[in-house]
Each structure stands twice: as C-alpha cells, then as structure tokens.
Amino acid sequence: MWEELTIAFNIIGGLALFMYGVTLLRETLGKISGRSVVRVLEKVSNNPVKGMAAGTAATVMTQSSSITVLTLIGFVNAGMMTFRQSVNVMLGSEIGTTVTAQLVSFDVGLAFWPLVAIGFFLKMFSKKEKVQLIGTVIFSLGLLFLAMEFMKEGAKPLTTDYPFFRNLINDYGAIPIIGILIGALIAGVTQSSSATTSLVIAMSGAGAIDLGPGIALVMGANIGTCFLELFAGIGATSPAKRTAIAQAMINVIGVALFLPFLAPFSDFVTLTDVDPRRQIANAHTIFNVIVSFIFIPLVGLLVRFCEKLIPDKEGEIIGKHFFDEEMLNLPQAALLESEREILRTAEKTIEMISLSKTALLKKDLEDARKVINLEEDVDERCRSTEDFIDKIREEDLNEEDIIWRIKLLAILTDIERVGDLTSNIAEFVLDKLRNGITFSQQGTNDITEMFDLVEDTYSTAIKALKTRNKDLAKVAERLEDQVDVLERKLKAAHIERVRKGICDPQADAVFIETLRNLERIGDHSDNIAYDVITDT
C-alpha cells in the first residue's frame, strides 16, 4: 500500500510541481517581456504568416497558449483586433506552445539542482529587480526539470512491479479515440496542455507509455486546453465568441485529420530520435506545425463558417473601451490598454476645452450642450477605467509597472477633473444666456488668451503622456507657470475694468470663475506632466 501511495504522490506531486514551475515561469516572463508581447499582438496584420509569427512569439514569451488566446479574445472584444487577425495569431500560438515540451524532453541529468540553487540565490540576495527576475526564470526551469524527474521516477515501478497497470494504460491508449479523450480530460482538468504533454513525456521516459498511446494523449491535450477559452467566450461579443470557437475547431479538425494516419505518423516520429521522450516532444511539435500550416489557406473559409455560425447581434457594441476583462490574464496587456483608454478619454477632454471656449465666447448653446454630454461620457470612461485598473494585480507586475499603475490612477483623476471644469464653463454659458451677461471687448480678448494658453498647456501634457517625452512634459510645466501668472494678471485687469465701469458687474462672477476653472485645468496639466517626468 505504501509503495502505491509513493508512486501516486511522485506522479501527482511531480505534476503539481511542474504546473507551479510553469506558472512561476509564465508570471516572471510576463514581468520581463509582457509589454513586448502586447506590442507584437497590437501590430498584427491580416497577413497569415506574420500573424502566425506573432502568435508563436507571444506564446513563447508567455509560456501559455491559453493566455495568448484569452488575450486575443480580449482584443477582439475590445475591437482592437479583427476576428480574422485573431485566427492568424492563434495558429502561431499552437506552434509556440510546443517549446516547453521540447525543452523538458531533454535529459539534463542532475543539472536541475544547480539551476534551482543558482536561481534561488540570485532571487534572494540580489537587490536589482532584473537580476531577481532572471534568477526566478532559472529557478523555474530547475523546477520543471526536477518535476520531470519526480514524474519519471514515480512511473518507473509501473513498468516492472505493476505490468498490468502499464498494459492497461497502453491498451486503452492504443485505441486512439479513448487516448484522445483521456488526454483532453487531463488537459481540461489541469487547464494546461503543456503539463499534460510533459506528464506523457515523463511516463514515456520511464517506459510506462508507448509512443502510439502517447501521441494520442498529446493530441487530446490540444483539445482539452480549449475548454477555458470556450468558457471565456460565454457572455463575450460575437467576434470574441467566434475566436473561442475557431480555437476549438482548429484543434478538433487537426486531430481528426491525423487520426487515420496515426500508425504511419508514429513510425515517422521514431525516425526523429531514439529517446522516447524526444519522440513524444517531436510528435507534438510536428503535429502542431503541420496543422497550423494546413489551416493557412483555410483561414478565410474558417472565418466565414464561424461568422455564419455566430452572426452579429443587433445593437451589439464592440470596442466601447480599449480594455476587456480577458486582458487581465496578461496584466501587462491590461495596463497598456488602460493607458490607451486614458489617452482616448484625454482627447475627449481636449475637445471639451475647445468647445467650451466657443460656447462661452460666441454664446453657442449647442457647443455648451455638447460639453455637458461629453462630460457624462468622460465620467463613465473614467469610472470604468479606474475599476479595470483596480483589478490588475500588482504582484503580477514588475516594479516599474507597479509605479506606473499608481500614476495612471492619479492621471485618470486629473483628466476627470478637467472634464468637470470644462463642464462648469459650459454651465456659465447657460447662465450668460439666461441673464443676458456680456463681456467687454477687452474681457473677451483676455479670456481668449487664457483659453489658448491653457489649451496649449493641457494638450502638451497629454502629448507628453502619450509619447512618454520628459522634455515635452517640462515644456508643459513651464506653460503652466505662465498660466498662473496670466490668471493673476487678467483677474487684476478685470477688477480694474469693473471699478472703472468698463465691464458689466454682472459678468464678474462668470469671468472670475472661468479664469479660476481654466487655471485649475493648468494645475491638472502640471500634475500629468510631473508624473511623466518622474516616470521610472
């Protein structure tokens, strides 16, 4: 009984350790290269080969095809990527997911102990974050190889002391459909095709699984990993649902195409290496690469089929925001898209400043109403973005991104306040029209000058934010200093005109409060510029 428990704990514990190692590796690589992954995915075109290359690179950097596909669903949901583009990237993710299996199929002997030791000490004793992250990557790789050793050692007794168990595995696995279903079930439960494939590699290395059943299990793992994506598609937009369905179809059809040729395929794989572990890894790679290339000319057909299967919903809104809940699976994507949404909201507030200017100076009621309506839109965007940023876990970000996340929340508050301040000015317009208030010609000229300077200051700060240009941010700070000086000068000049009877006393409150609101917009511009300058 004790021996059976030891076998079970070695295999299951090894699998658990492997999954932990993969998770740790994925999270660490995300901190190192997460921004690069997003930039790669954002530049995807309709070219299938380029899309495949992007998908392969993204999956290698995230060490998870599921994370890549979930991020794709988020991009499609947000309207940042078309369904067709997501399919191209998806084909590449199938190739990228083979890297882990290839890596752990090599026999490194006892090299996992030095990897664990070196990685641990780099992480624990270095004060530099980059060195700590590199140490964690090395430590994670050591855990992967150690986990493979546990699983292999746990499976060895099955080949000698428990031959009936080995025969049971291979007899059932020899029936391709059953082997595929078992592989899909294991991958569905673990939510990791890499973990399932690596388990098969370890057991084949111990002689517990033959090549044919092993290939069937690995093919099934490709199908099982789609369960999470299909679940994520529930409640998503129509294009995002199509992305999840397409992922499942690619894997199911790919397995169906190979199924009649499983025996000759197994014979071919034996020519690639004498090591059973390498044979399983090679079979996994060859299968995924061939299926992906088979689908290149079929992408258009697959897209049209999915579009007919899941038609667009009437009134469905796609791309209301640049972010989507599925992007939280890749925190760096979530952070970058939050930033893009903030910039889009900022552009609306720049428009509001311009509209409030024409509304006030030309008594344009229509522009005043536009400002008030835009303010409601800005408020909604700010609330939604703030809620989304709050969901991004700091522990999944590197130090630089953690600081930037905090700053984005502060910048979001500044932008929202600018929207409120321009709305205040629009309300002054309504007050002017109701009470017949007018500005003198000099008063009009002064307000125009103040508007122009403030608009220039705020636009410069937002441009600095968009480009992360510290020199431009310093220009915005200098302009804000001029805003403060001009506000005091114009206020004094207005008071003098009122005293001399040049300006209507009724205009006093509107004039002074407009200057005050514009000066505060300058203050928020300064806050944004400061956050850019101090960005680490």
Secondary structure as UniProt FT lines:
FT   HELIX           2..42
FT   HELIX           48..62
FT   HELIX           65..77
FT   TURN            78..79
FT   HELIX           83..96
FT   HELIX           98..104
FT   TURN            109..111
FT   HELIX           112..125
FT   HELIX           129..160
FT   HELIX           163..173
FT   HELIX           176..190
FT   HELIX           193..205
FT   TURN            206..207
FT   HELIX           211..224
FT   HELIX           226..233
FT   TURN            234..235
FT   HELIX           238..258
FT   HELIX           259..261
FT   HELIX           262..269
FT   TURN            270..272
FT   HELIX           276..295
FT   HELIX           296..298
FT   HELIX           299..309
FT   TURN            314..315
FT   HELIX           325..329
FT   HELIX           331..362
FT   HELIX           365..390
FT   HELIX           394..396
FT   HELIX           399..435
FT   HELIX           441..467
FT   HELIX           470..500
FT   TURN            505..506
FT   HELIX           507..533
//
